[in-house]
Amino acid sequence: MNERDALRPDMAGRLRMAREMAGLSQGQVARQLGWHRPTVSEIEAGRRRVQTEELTILAELYGVRVPWIIGDDNDEAVSDRATLAARELGKLNDEDLERLLQLIRSLKTSGDAK
C-alpha cells in the first residue's frame, strides 16, 4: 500500500463529515452531481479513489477546502471545523442558541476554575 492509499480512510472520513455538516444525504449529493449513490458511498468508505476534479467538486459543494479534505491543512482544519459548526449553529432557533451559549459559558467557567 502506498502513502496515498494509506491516507484514503482519513480523507473519506473528512468527506463524510463535510457532507453531513452540509446537511446533505449521499443520495442528494449523487443527484446534484449526476452520480450514482453507491459512488458517494464507496468514496466515503475509502474503497474508491477520488479524482482531483471530483475532490474539487465535492469541496465546493460542501463548502470546505481541498487541502482540509486531504489532510494537508492542519492549521486551517480548525477554521474549517469552526465553519462547519457555525453552519449547524445557524440552524438553531434563538432560544436554543441562547441555551447553547449559556452551556458554553458554564463549561468555560468550570474549566477556568480547575
C-alpha positions as CSV (number, residue, x, y, z in Angstrom):
1,M,0.0,0.0,0.0
2,N,1.4,3.4,-0.9
3,E,1.3,6.5,1.2
4,R,-1.7,7.9,-0.8
5,D,-3.7,4.8,-0.2
6,A,-2.9,4.9,3.5
7,L,-4.4,8.4,3.7
8,R,-7.7,7.4,2.0
9,P,-9.6,6.4,5.1
10,D,-8.9,9.8,6.8
11,M,-9.9,11.6,3.6
12,A,-13.0,9.5,3.4
13,G,-14.0,10.4,6.9
14,R,-13.5,14.1,6.3
15,L,-15.6,13.9,3.2
16,R,-18.4,12.2,5.1
17,M,-18.2,14.8,7.9
18,A,-18.3,17.7,5.5
19,R,-21.3,16.2,3.7
20,E,-23.2,15.6,6.9
21,M,-22.3,19.1,8.2
22,A,-23.6,20.5,4.8
23,G,-26.9,18.8,5.6
24,L,-26.8,16.5,2.6
25,S,-27.5,12.8,2.2
26,Q,-25.5,10.6,-0.1
27,G,-28.5,10.5,-2.4
28,Q,-28.7,14.3,-2.6
29,V,-25.0,14.6,-3.4
30,A,-25.3,11.9,-6.1
31,R,-28.4,13.6,-7.6
32,Q,-26.7,17.1,-7.6
33,L,-23.6,15.7,-9.2
34,G,-25.2,13.3,-11.6
35,W,-23.5,10.3,-9.9
36,H,-24.9,7.1,-8.6
37,R,-25.5,7.0,-4.8
38,P,-23.2,4.0,-4.4
39,T,-20.4,6.1,-5.9
40,V,-20.7,8.5,-2.9
41,S,-20.9,5.6,-0.5
42,E,-17.8,4.0,-1.9
43,I,-15.8,7.2,-1.7
44,E,-16.9,7.8,1.9
45,A,-15.9,4.2,2.8
46,G,-12.5,4.7,1.3
47,R,-13.0,1.9,-1.2
48,R,-12.9,4.2,-4.3
49,R,-10.2,6.6,-5.3
50,V,-11.2,10.2,-5.8
51,Q,-10.0,12.0,-8.8
52,T,-8.7,15.6,-8.4
53,E,-11.7,17.0,-10.3
54,E,-14.1,15.1,-8.1
55,L,-12.4,16.4,-5.0
56,T,-12.7,20.0,-6.2
57,I,-16.4,19.5,-6.9
58,L,-17.1,17.9,-3.5
59,A,-15.1,20.6,-1.7
60,E,-17.1,23.3,-3.4
61,L,-20.4,21.5,-2.8
62,Y,-19.6,21.0,0.9
63,G,-18.1,24.5,1.4
64,V,-14.6,23.3,2.5
65,R,-11.2,23.5,1.0
66,V,-9.4,20.6,-0.8
67,P,-6.3,20.8,1.5
68,W,-8.6,20.2,4.5
69,I,-10.2,17.2,2.8
70,I,-6.9,15.5,2.0
71,G,-5.4,16.3,5.5
72,D,-2.8,18.7,4.2
73,D,-4.0,21.8,6.0
74,N,-3.6,21.2,9.8
75,D,-3.6,24.9,10.7
76,E,-6.6,25.6,8.6
77,A,-8.5,22.5,9.8
78,V,-9.7,24.3,12.9
79,S,-11.1,27.1,10.8
80,D,-12.9,24.6,8.5
81,R,-14.3,22.7,11.5
82,A,-15.4,26.0,13.0
83,T,-17.1,26.9,9.8
84,L,-18.9,23.6,9.7
85,A,-20.0,24.1,13.3
86,A,-21.2,27.6,12.6
87,R,-23.3,26.3,9.8
88,E,-25.0,23.9,12.2
89,L,-25.5,26.6,14.8
90,G,-27.2,28.8,12.2
91,K,-29.9,26.2,12.0
92,L,-30.8,26.7,15.7
93,N,-33.7,28.9,16.8
94,D,-32.8,31.9,19.1
95,E,-33.9,30.1,22.3
96,D,-31.8,27.0,21.6
97,L,-28.8,29.1,20.6
98,E,-29.0,31.1,23.8
99,R,-29.2,27.9,25.8
100,L,-26.1,26.6,24.0
101,L,-24.2,29.8,24.7
102,Q,-25.1,29.5,28.4
103,L,-23.7,26.0,28.4
104,I,-20.5,27.1,26.7
105,R,-20.1,29.9,29.3
106,S,-20.7,27.4,32.0
107,L,-18.1,25.0,30.6
108,K,-15.6,27.7,30.2
109,T,-16.2,28.9,33.8
110,S,-15.8,25.4,35.2
111,G,-12.7,24.9,33.1
112,D,-11.2,28.1,34.4
113,A,-11.8,27.0,38.0
114,K,-9.6,23.9,37.6
